[in-house]
């Protein structure tokens, strides 16, 4: 069963201020690639405006970073706005000529070069082309959901948000919804001919709140400005931009034939998001038929995964994850139409079991291949043929037995001494992966030393 790509909206620069998750993009990308069948689509502009993408590419391997390697291997699909002279360097030049806001001039060229090198290594470079001007679709959703309605949307019963709170937010955002968005439409039509640019909305709001800058590159600047003024409702301003961004992402996802993803999908987001998700990309509004399953897994700590060679990590996905992805495909294909509760329970059980085995192997390989400082001094000194070690012989033999699923993942020295780490000493974290039969999975990471759940969509 083919599944559409997931539109990775957390790669957007504007999400950095709206989600406040410093490593949200990299975490979401790595966990999605490791545990989801969907490819990830990223529009060309995000590569040049995102601080998180720039930091990851330039600090974590350049053309051999995890993102670059995923582009090379086809797990991440870039979307370019022209069909001729495809590539990151040409996309960078094209964006520069259109004067789009938010481009990080200090890093954009270096990121483009690194990703171009990775794309050149690809045997079959996968990409998409923008389907024309997307500004009209964005305009349609903005006016349908934010500009023209006189009454506020209704809260979802499970959203944990009272209607009174939503009503106040709706009232406090009225001027930005009904005046700034039309002003942005007028300005966009002057410079681009039609549609609405998100940057034009940011500029219009900046003028309204007295932020002295004609050109806004980062929503975070406006939110911080409002937070320092007791006369302004910073929460309302942040919510307004979250609603704008959701319309932006939904329009893009629809145009590219992707499943949408909405970071930080809470009650305030759901007030608008519920009108963008229902029946999305399926033409079917009957959400009661959607099947979902949550997998509670233990995986190597994010820092451990990030320190691994990306090619090694993707090889683990291909080898150790083969049974898991086969079970996932079977679950996606059959659980939707399976009417027998016992058979559906068997599908669920098989997927859970395959996922656990996959994670166990991932921990073992991470212990052998990671270069994370967290593992320094933890690897077993020597596991020699005689079996003498600081751990019991039985434990060592079990560990070696687990490793033999693919001996190529064992790091060995020239004299044949294994240099590994006992899997129960590899730093781990708990994640929950919720698979749905009609929508892109949602992932959450719950670090053991942190009381809250970090949402990664």
Kinemage of the C-alpha trace (Angstrom):
@kinemage 1
@onewidth
@group {chain A} dominant
@subgroup {mainchain}
@vectorlist {calphas} color= white
{ca unk a 1} P 0.000 0.000 0.000
{ca unk a 2} L 1.467 3.327 -1.074
{ca unk a 3} L 1.268 6.185 1.368
{ca unk a 4} L 1.640 9.886 0.539
{ca unk a 5} L 4.661 11.795 1.858
{ca unk a 6} L 4.340 13.760 5.064
{ca unk a 7} L 4.686 17.523 4.775
{ca unk a 8} L 7.322 18.274 7.435
{ca unk a 9} L 6.128 21.663 8.648
{ca unk a 10} L 8.409 21.634 11.691
{ca unk a 11} L 11.247 22.354 9.236
{ca unk a 12} L 9.799 25.851 8.820
{ca unk a 13} L 11.670 28.721 10.483
{ca unk a 14} L 8.453 30.195 11.862
{ca unk a 15} L 7.772 27.017 13.857
{ca unk a 16} L 10.919 27.617 15.898
{ca unk a 17} L 9.198 30.397 17.826
{ca unk a 18} L 5.764 28.767 17.884
{ca unk a 19} L 6.891 25.390 19.255
{ca unk a 20} L 9.929 26.335 21.362
{ca unk a 21} L 11.637 22.979 20.722
{ca unk a 22} L 15.303 23.708 19.897
{ca unk a 23} L 15.948 20.311 18.285
{ca unk a 24} L 12.377 19.673 17.192
{ca unk a 25} L 13.141 19.455 13.487
{ca unk a 26} L 16.036 17.002 13.785
{ca unk a 27} L 14.227 14.814 16.329
{ca unk a 28} L 11.077 14.705 14.249
{ca unk a 29} L 13.036 13.870 11.103
{ca unk a 30} L 15.104 11.071 12.680
{ca unk a 31} L 12.205 9.402 14.500
{ca unk a 32} L 9.911 9.657 11.485
{ca unk a 33} L 12.508 8.124 9.177
{ca unk a 34} L 13.197 5.308 11.658
{ca unk a 35} L 9.586 4.400 12.477
{ca unk a 36} L 7.316 5.605 9.657
{ca unk a 37} L 6.909 4.400 6.089
{ca unk a 38} L 6.131 7.844 4.709
{ca unk a 39} L 8.748 9.898 2.926
{ca unk a 40} L 9.191 13.455 4.206
{ca unk a 41} L 8.607 16.448 1.928
{ca unk a 42} L 10.305 19.789 2.612
{ca unk a 43} L 9.716 22.876 0.409
{ca unk a 44} L 12.882 24.492 -0.945
{ca unk a 45} L 12.411 27.719 1.018
{ca unk a 46} L 12.695 25.936 4.388
{ca unk a 47} L 16.258 24.835 3.628
{ca unk a 48} L 17.320 28.475 3.480
{ca unk a 49} L 15.270 30.085 6.258
{ca unk a 50} L 15.392 27.477 9.027
{ca unk a 51} L 17.887 27.999 11.829
{ca unk a 52} L 17.531 24.352 12.893
{ca unk a 53} L 18.266 23.033 9.408
{ca unk a 54} L 21.312 25.295 9.089
{ca unk a 55} L 22.623 24.270 12.506
{ca unk a 56} L 22.119 20.576 11.781
{ca unk a 57} L 23.688 20.582 8.325
{ca unk a 58} L 26.663 22.794 9.203
{ca unk a 59} L 27.419 21.219 12.609
{ca unk a 60} L 26.467 17.576 12.042
{ca unk a 61} L 28.324 16.539 8.924
{ca unk a 62} L 27.485 18.939 6.097
{ca unk a 63} L 26.897 16.934 2.933
{ca unk a 64} L 27.015 13.774 5.094
{ca unk a 65} L 24.591 14.974 7.786
{ca unk a 66} L 21.477 12.923 8.465
{ca unk a 67} L 19.319 15.328 6.425
{ca unk a 68} L 21.731 15.285 3.491
{ca unk a 69} L 22.000 11.497 3.614
{ca unk a 70} L 18.194 11.180 3.691
{ca unk a 71} L 18.009 13.388 0.607
{ca unk a 72} L 20.603 11.208 -1.086
{ca unk a 73} L 18.736 8.001 -0.178
{ca unk a 74} L 15.265 9.350 -1.020
{ca unk a 75} L 13.791 9.461 2.497
{ca unk a 76} L 13.475 13.272 2.328
{ca unk a 77} L 12.002 14.790 -0.840
{ca unk a 78} L 12.730 18.467 -1.574
{ca unk a 79} L 10.148 20.464 -3.509
{ca unk a 80} L 11.560 23.037 -5.939
{ca unk a 81} L 9.635 25.920 -7.438
{ca unk a 82} L 10.893 25.459 -10.989
{ca unk a 83} L 11.087 22.397 -13.233
{ca unk a 84} L 14.261 23.428 -15.078
{ca unk a 85} L 17.759 23.435 -13.596
{ca unk a 86} L 16.642 21.439 -10.566
{ca unk a 87} L 18.932 21.678 -7.554
{ca unk a 88} L 19.562 23.439 -4.269
{ca unk a 89} L 21.977 26.045 -5.623
{ca unk a 90} L 19.552 27.043 -8.376
{ca unk a 91} L 16.672 27.076 -5.889
{ca unk a 92} L 18.678 29.421 -3.685
{ca unk a 93} L 19.222 31.794 -6.617
{ca unk a 94} L 15.557 31.618 -7.669
{ca unk a 95} L 14.346 32.450 -4.159
{ca unk a 96} L 16.772 35.340 -3.952
{ca unk a 97} L 15.358 36.883 -7.134
{ca unk a 98} L 11.782 36.716 -5.804
{ca unk a 99} L 12.754 38.617 -2.633
{ca unk a 100} L 11.070 36.136 -0.274
{ca unk a 101} L 11.429 37.060 3.390
{ca unk a 102} L 13.312 35.127 6.040
{ca unk a 103} L 16.286 33.797 4.057
{ca unk a 104} L 19.300 33.382 6.354
{ca unk a 105} L 21.974 35.121 4.287
{ca unk a 106} L 24.774 33.955 6.572
{ca unk a 107} L 24.112 30.237 6.040
{ca unk a 108} L 21.839 29.761 3.000
{ca unk a 109} L 24.603 29.383 0.413
{ca unk a 110} L 26.618 26.940 2.522
{ca unk a 111} L 23.538 24.807 3.235
{ca unk a 112} L 22.612 24.823 -0.456
{ca unk a 113} L 26.105 23.657 -1.434
{ca unk a 114} L 26.146 20.821 1.128
{ca unk a 115} L 22.735 19.526 0.044
{ca unk a 116} L 23.655 19.881 -3.640
{ca unk a 117} L 26.645 17.598 -3.054
{ca unk a 118} L 24.362 15.041 -1.365
{ca unk a 119} L 21.845 15.218 -4.223
{ca unk a 120} L 24.641 14.666 -6.749
{ca unk a 121} L 25.553 11.429 -4.936
{ca unk a 122} L 22.017 10.077 -5.338
{ca unk a 123} L 21.577 7.251 -7.817
{ca unk a 124} L 17.997 8.411 -8.460
{ca unk a 125} L 17.434 11.871 -6.981
{ca unk a 126} L 13.822 12.212 -5.790
{ca unk a 127} L 12.155 15.633 -5.845
{ca unk a 128} L 8.873 17.389 -6.536
{ca unk a 129} L 8.093 20.608 -8.398
{ca unk a 130} L 5.820 23.311 -7.027
{ca unk a 131} L 2.394 23.154 -8.732
{ca unk a 132} L 2.274 26.812 -9.736
{ca unk a 133} L 1.563 29.717 -7.403
{ca unk a 134} L 0.246 28.479 -4.042
{ca unk a 135} L -0.783 31.928 -2.829
{ca unk a 136} L -4.382 31.612 -4.077
{ca unk a 137} L -5.062 28.454 -2.083
{ca unk a 138} L -3.552 30.083 0.993
{ca unk a 139} L -5.780 33.103 0.438
{ca unk a 140} L -8.857 30.891 0.159
{ca unk a 141} L -8.251 29.137 3.483
{ca unk a 142} L -7.393 32.382 5.280
{ca unk a 143} L -10.601 34.067 4.191
{ca unk a 144} L -12.731 30.955 4.749
{ca unk a 145} L -11.494 30.341 8.296
{ca unk a 146} L -10.166 33.639 9.666
{ca unk a 147} L -11.350 36.705 7.762
{ca unk a 148} L -14.996 36.247 6.866
{ca unk a 149} L -16.515 34.288 9.805
{ca unk a 150} L -18.337 36.554 12.268
{ca unk a 151} L -18.619 33.879 14.920
{ca unk a 152} L -15.662 32.086 16.524
{ca unk a 153} L -15.140 28.391 15.798
{ca unk a 154} L -16.401 25.888 18.341
{ca unk a 155} L -13.980 24.010 20.561
{ca unk a 156} L -13.541 20.262 20.233
{ca unk a 157} L -14.896 18.274 23.167
{ca unk a 158} L -11.537 16.615 23.857
{ca unk a 159} L -9.424 19.721 23.305
{ca unk a 160} L -9.336 20.848 26.948
{ca unk a 161} L -10.212 24.421 25.974
{ca unk a 162} L -13.284 26.315 27.125
{ca unk a 163} L -15.420 28.155 24.605
{ca unk a 164} L -15.078 31.352 26.656
{ca unk a 165} L -11.290 31.297 26.315
{ca unk a 166} L -11.549 30.684 22.585
{ca unk a 167} L -14.120 33.481 22.214
{ca unk a 168} L -11.729 35.970 23.850
{ca unk a 169} L -8.821 34.905 21.641
{ca unk a 170} L -11.074 35.243 18.608
{ca unk a 171} L -12.089 38.764 19.666
{ca unk a 172} L -8.516 39.829 20.458
{ca unk a 173} L -7.293 38.671 17.027
{ca unk a 174} L -10.075 40.424 15.107
{ca unk a 175} L -8.016 43.333 13.758
{ca unk a 176} L -5.226 41.068 12.527
{ca unk a 177} L -7.728 38.679 10.966
{ca unk a 178} L -10.016 41.203 9.306
{ca unk a 179} L -7.617 44.068 8.517
{ca unk a 180} L -4.036 42.800 8.373
{ca unk a 181} L -4.788 39.790 6.168
{ca unk a 182} L -6.659 41.924 3.571
{ca unk a 183} L -3.808 44.440 3.710
{ca unk a 184} L -1.385 41.604 3.005
{ca unk a 185} L -3.528 40.525 0.057
{ca unk a 186} L -3.374 44.006 -1.387
{ca unk a 187} L 0.392 44.211 -0.939
{ca unk a 188} L 1.011 40.746 -2.397
{ca unk a 189} L -1.044 41.545 -5.480
{ca unk a 190} L 1.172 44.580 -6.088
{ca unk a 191} L 4.468 42.652 -5.930
{ca unk a 192} L 3.399 39.160 -7.104
{ca unk a 193} L 0.135 39.667 -9.002
{ca unk a 194} L -2.138 37.407 -6.962
{ca unk a 195} L -2.591 35.413 -3.762
{ca unk a 196} L -1.196 36.150 -0.307
{ca unk a 197} L 2.342 35.840 0.958
{ca unk a 198} L 2.776 34.921 4.599
{ca unk a 199} L 5.581 37.469 4.925
{ca unk a 200} L 3.157 40.215 3.883
{ca unk a 201} L 0.884 39.246 6.795
{ca unk a 202} L 3.850 39.435 9.179
{ca unk a 203} L 4.717 42.899 7.859
{ca unk a 204} L 1.124 44.116 8.216
{ca unk a 205} L 0.861 42.889 11.803
{ca unk a 206} L 4.214 44.481 12.642
{ca unk a 207} L 2.925 47.834 11.442
{ca unk a 208} L -0.268 47.417 13.463
{ca unk a 209} L 1.469 46.676 16.784
{ca unk a 210} L 4.117 49.367 16.340
{ca unk a 211} L 7.097 47.131 15.650
{ca unk a 212} L 9.526 49.427 13.846
{ca unk a 213} L 10.703 47.321 10.965
{ca unk a 214} L 9.336 47.247 7.434
{ca unk a 215} L 10.377 43.676 6.739
{ca unk a 216} L 9.838 40.853 9.242
{ca unk a 217} L 11.801 37.641 8.853
{ca unk a 218} L 10.819 35.884 12.070
{ca unk a 219} L 7.454 35.643 13.822
{ca unk a 220} L 9.362 35.228 17.068
{ca unk a 221} L 10.475 38.864 16.907
{ca unk a 222} L 6.834 40.015 16.963
{ca unk a 223} L 5.841 37.632 19.758
{ca unk a 224} L 8.757 38.750 21.938
{ca unk a 225} L 7.868 42.393 21.251
{ca unk a 226} L 4.263 41.799 22.297
{ca unk a 227} L 5.352 39.859 25.400
{ca unk a 228} L 7.260 42.907 26.650
{ca unk a 229} L 4.236 45.194 26.343
{ca unk a 230} L 1.602 44.686 29.081
{ca unk a 231} L -1.002 46.337 26.843
{ca unk a 232} L -0.744 43.584 24.235
{ca unk a 233} L -2.126 40.054 24.333
{ca unk a 234} L 0.926 38.048 23.302
{ca unk a 235} L -1.020 34.796 23.553
{ca unk a 236} L -3.574 36.077 21.063
{ca unk a 237} L -0.815 37.181 18.687
{ca unk a 238} L 0.918 33.818 18.911
{ca unk a 239} L -2.384 32.000 18.356
{ca unk a 240} L -3.152 34.150 15.324
{ca unk a 241} L 0.144 33.226 13.713
{ca unk a 242} L -0.348 29.555 14.554
{ca unk a 243} L -3.685 29.686 12.739
{ca unk a 244} L -2.076 31.463 9.766
{ca unk a 245} L 0.703 28.884 9.619
{ca unk a 246} L -1.765 25.997 9.774
{ca unk a 247} L -3.566 27.389 6.723
{ca unk a 248} L -0.170 27.778 5.042
{ca unk a 249} L 0.885 24.189 5.763
{ca unk a 250} L -2.473 22.711 4.825
{ca unk a 251} L -2.443 24.526 1.496
{ca unk a 252} L 1.084 23.333 0.746
{ca unk a 253} L 0.359 19.748 1.775
{ca unk a 254} L -2.763 19.634 -0.368
{ca unk a 255} L -0.939 21.068 -3.384
{ca unk a 256} L 1.963 18.617 -3.053
{ca unk a 257} L -0.281 15.599 -2.423
{ca unk a 258} L 1.034 15.109 1.108
{ca unk a 259} L -0.388 14.325 4.508
{ca unk a 260} L -0.343 17.477 6.652
{ca unk a 261} L 1.488 17.777 9.940
{ca unk a 262} L 0.684 20.457 12.484
{ca unk a 263} L 3.237 21.054 15.265
{ca unk a 264} L 1.834 21.733 18.747
{ca unk a 265} L -1.694 20.646 17.924
{ca unk a 266} L -3.484 21.681 21.128
{ca unk a 267} L -6.966 23.053 21.775
{ca unk a 268} L -6.290 26.473 20.273
{ca unk a 269} L -4.759 24.935 17.159
{ca unk a 270} L -7.598 22.424 16.863
{ca unk a 271} L -10.171 25.231 16.752
{ca unk a 272} L -8.994 25.976 13.208
{ca unk a 273} L -7.157 22.741 12.443
{ca unk a 274} L -10.289 20.614 12.728
{ca unk a 275} L -11.536 22.376 9.603
{ca unk a 276} L -8.335 21.577 7.730
{ca unk a 277} L -7.906 17.916 8.704
{ca unk a 278} L -11.311 16.245 8.370
{ca unk a 279} L -11.324 13.985 5.335
{ca unk a 280} L -8.015 15.472 4.207
{ca unk a 281} L -6.521 13.818 1.080
{ca unk a 282} L -9.081 11.006 1.232
{ca unk a 283} L -12.353 12.668 0.331
{ca unk a 284} L -13.900 10.817 3.250
{ca unk a 285} L -15.263 12.694 6.226
{ca unk a 286} L -16.041 9.583 8.277
{ca unk a 287} L -13.334 9.715 10.942
{ca unk a 288} L -15.128 6.989 12.918
{ca unk a 289} L -13.592 4.417 10.552
{ca unk a 290} L -10.011 5.501 11.221
{ca unk a 291} L -7.933 2.860 13.021
{ca unk a 292} L -4.981 3.863 15.160
{ca unk a 293} L -2.407 2.114 17.308
{ca unk a 294} L 0.099 3.602 19.748
{ca unk a 295} L 3.482 1.907 20.152
{ca unk a 296} L 5.286 2.700 23.405
{ca unk a 297} L 8.955 2.103 22.641
{ca unk a 298} L 12.374 2.431 24.232
{ca unk a 299} L 15.002 3.751 21.844
{ca unk a 300} L 18.569 5.060 22.109
{ca unk a 301} L 18.713 8.630 23.397
{ca unk a 302} L 18.447 11.217 20.656
{ca unk a 303} L 22.015 12.407 21.240
{ca unk a 304} L 23.238 8.822 20.737
{ca unk a 305} L 21.343 8.440 17.446
{ca unk a 306} L 22.538 11.815 16.185
{ca unk a 307} L 26.171 10.856 16.834
{ca unk a 308} L 25.920 7.740 14.654
{ca unk a 309} L 26.999 7.709 11.042
{ca unk a 310} L 23.766 8.474 9.107
{ca unk a 311} L 24.451 5.741 6.568
{ca unk a 312} L 24.872 3.224 9.399
{ca unk a 313} L 21.613 4.378 10.961
{ca unk a 314} L 19.711 4.019 7.696
{ca unk a 315} L 21.273 0.568 7.215
{ca unk a 316} L 19.894 -0.401 10.629
{ca unk a 317} L 16.475 0.750 9.426
{ca unk a 318} L 16.768 -1.438 6.320
{ca unk a 319} L 18.068 -4.553 8.071
{ca unk a 320} L 16.827 -4.555 11.657
{ca unk a 321} L 13.615 -2.775 10.733
{ca unk a 322} L 12.559 -5.045 7.881
{ca unk a 323} L 10.203 -7.172 9.994
{ca unk a 324} L 8.780 -4.068 11.663
{ca unk a 325} L 7.996 -2.312 8.386
{ca unk a 326} L 6.511 -5.511 6.960
{ca unk a 327} L 4.234 -5.759 10.004
{ca unk a 328} L 3.398 -2.059 9.707
{ca unk a 329} L 2.464 -2.446 6.050
{ca unk a 330} L 0.237 -5.417 6.915
{ca unk a 331} L -1.377 -3.446 9.746
{ca unk a 332} L -2.020 -0.418 7.515
{ca unk a 333} L -3.421 -2.597 4.730
{ca unk a 334} L -5.649 -4.895 6.775
{ca unk a 335} L -6.669 -3.294 10.074
{ca unk a 336} L -8.743 -0.625 8.321
{ca unk a 337} L -11.073 -3.202 6.767
{ca unk a 338} L -10.794 -5.977 9.352
{ca unk a 339} L -14.163 -6.442 11.067
{ca unk a 340} L -13.136 -9.295 13.374
{ca unk a 341} L -11.887 -7.937 16.698
{ca unk a 342} L -9.664 -10.963 17.338
{ca unk a 343} L -7.965 -10.641 13.959
{ca unk a 344} L -7.435 -6.917 14.484
{ca unk a 345} L -5.932 -7.638 17.901
{ca unk a 346} L -3.521 -10.105 16.272
{ca unk a 347} L -2.433 -7.445 13.786
{ca unk a 348} L -1.847 -5.026 16.651
{ca unk a 349} L 0.110 -7.614 18.636
{ca unk a 350} L 2.348 -8.527 15.704
{ca unk a 351} L 3.211 -4.887 15.047
{ca unk a 352} L 3.997 -4.238 18.708
{ca unk a 353} L 6.231 -7.309 18.917
{ca unk a 354} L 8.087 -6.408 15.709
{ca unk a 355} L 8.571 -2.835 16.916
{ca unk a 356} L 10.061 -3.990 20.221
{ca unk a 357} L 12.543 -6.312 18.501
{ca unk a 358} L 13.506 -3.509 16.112
{ca unk a 359} L 14.157 -1.147 19.032
{ca unk a 360} L 16.176 -3.774 20.925
{ca unk a 361} L 18.447 -4.207 17.917
{ca unk a 362} L 18.677 -0.442 17.463
{ca unk a 363} L 19.936 -0.083 21.043
{ca unk a 364} L 22.566 -2.796 20.506
{ca unk a 365} L 23.857 -1.239 17.301
{ca unk a 366} L 23.894 2.238 18.846
{ca unk a 367} L 26.040 0.882 21.646
{ca unk a 368} L 28.532 -0.450 19.134
{ca unk a 369} L 28.538 2.341 16.547
{ca unk a 370} L 27.696 5.610 18.316
{ca unk a 371} L 30.434 8.170 18.974
{ca unk a 372} L 28.392 9.993 21.608
{ca unk a 373} L 30.425 11.247 24.621
{ca unk a 374} L 27.692 9.723 26.804
{ca unk a 375} L 29.082 6.284 25.964
{ca unk a 376} L 32.704 7.096 26.739
{ca unk a 377} L 33.997 4.646 29.329
{ca unk a 378} L 30.825 2.542 29.208
{ca unk a 379} L 31.866 0.045 26.518
{ca unk a 380} L 33.044 -3.299 27.831
{ca unk a 381} L 36.833 -3.230 28.001
{ca unk a 382} L 37.294 -6.530 26.179
{ca unk a 383} L 35.117 -9.476 25.336
{ca unk a 384} L 37.699 -12.093 24.476
{ca unk a 385} L 37.104 -15.596 23.096
{ca unk a 386} L 37.507 -17.071 26.607
{ca unk a 387} L 34.431 -15.086 27.699
{ca unk a 388} L 36.207 -13.335 30.564
{ca unk a 389} L 34.535 -9.995 31.198
{ca unk a 390} L 33.245 -7.836 33.971
{ca unk a 391} L 29.757 -9.184 33.256
{ca unk a 392} L 28.535 -12.726 33.663
{ca unk a 393} L 29.260 -15.172 30.876
{ca unk a 394} L 25.560 -15.845 30.405
{ca unk a 395} L 24.804 -12.153 29.871
{ca unk a 396} L 27.647 -11.782 27.393
{ca unk a 397} L 26.586 -14.848 25.401
{ca unk a 398} L 23.018 -13.525 25.230
{ca unk a 399} L 24.296 -10.173 24.040
{ca unk a 400} L 26.450 -11.773 21.354
{ca unk a 401} L 23.534 -13.918 20.283
{ca unk a 402} L 21.428 -10.799 19.853
{ca unk a 403} L 24.204 -9.209 17.832
{ca unk a 404} L 24.459 -12.034 15.353
{ca unk a 405} L 21.318 -10.877 13.546
{ca unk a 406} L 23.818 -9.038 11.335
{ca unk a 407} L 27.482 -9.336 12.211
{ca unk a 408} L 28.400 -6.362 10.033
{ca unk a 409} L 27.155 -4.048 12.768
{ca unk a 410} L 29.674 -5.250 15.357
{ca unk a 411} L 32.664 -2.955 15.656
{ca unk a 412} L 35.770 -5.126 15.887
{ca unk a 413} L 39.433 -4.361 16.373
{ca unk a 414} L 42.220 -5.779 14.238
{ca unk a 415} L 42.941 -8.559 16.760
{ca unk a 416} L 39.345 -9.742 16.765
{ca unk a 417} L 38.396 -8.330 20.179
{ca unk a 418} L 34.855 -7.026 20.298
{ca unk a 419} L 34.493 -3.397 21.405
{ca unk a 420} L 30.836 -3.108 22.397
{ca unk a 421} L 28.630 -1.801 25.156
{ca unk a 422} L 26.099 -3.779 27.106
{ca unk a 423} L 22.671 -2.736 25.774
{ca unk a 424} L 21.256 -2.061 29.234
{ca unk a 425} L 23.831 0.713 29.680
{ca unk a 426} L 23.060 2.637 26.488
{ca unk a 427} L 21.227 5.892 27.364
{ca unk a 428} L 17.634 5.552 26.193
{ca unk a 429} L 14.399 7.498 26.085
{ca unk a 430} L 10.772 6.533 25.716
{ca unk a 431} L 8.797 7.435 22.619
{ca unk a 432} L 5.216 6.820 21.605
{ca unk a 433} L 4.438 6.378 17.927
{ca unk a 434} L 0.769 6.590 17.026
{ca unk a 435} L 0.021 5.120 13.614
{ca unk a 436} L -3.227 5.966 11.868
{ca unk a 437} L -4.613 4.326 8.780
{ca unk a 438} L -5.569 7.586 7.079
{ca unk a 439} L -3.335 10.259 8.534
{ca unk a 440} L 0.355 10.758 9.130
{ca unk a 441} L 1.618 9.295 12.418
{ca unk a 442} L 2.125 11.492 15.447
{ca unk a 443} L 5.245 11.070 17.526
{ca unk a 444} L 5.921 12.084 21.099
{ca unk a 445} L 9.119 11.903 23.049
{ca unk a 446} L 9.063 11.715 26.840
{ca unk a 447} L 12.579 12.115 28.292
{ca unk a 448} L 12.992 10.294 31.608
{ca unk a 449} L 14.405 13.371 33.307
{ca unk a 450} L 11.653 15.718 32.159
{ca unk a 451} L 8.109 15.899 33.427
{ca unk a 452} L 6.391 17.027 30.230
{ca unk a 453} L 5.852 15.369 26.861
{ca unk a 454} L 7.578 16.940 23.876
{ca unk a 455} L 5.346 16.737 20.806
{ca unk a 456} L 7.040 16.071 17.478
{ca unk a 457} L 4.694 16.270 14.509
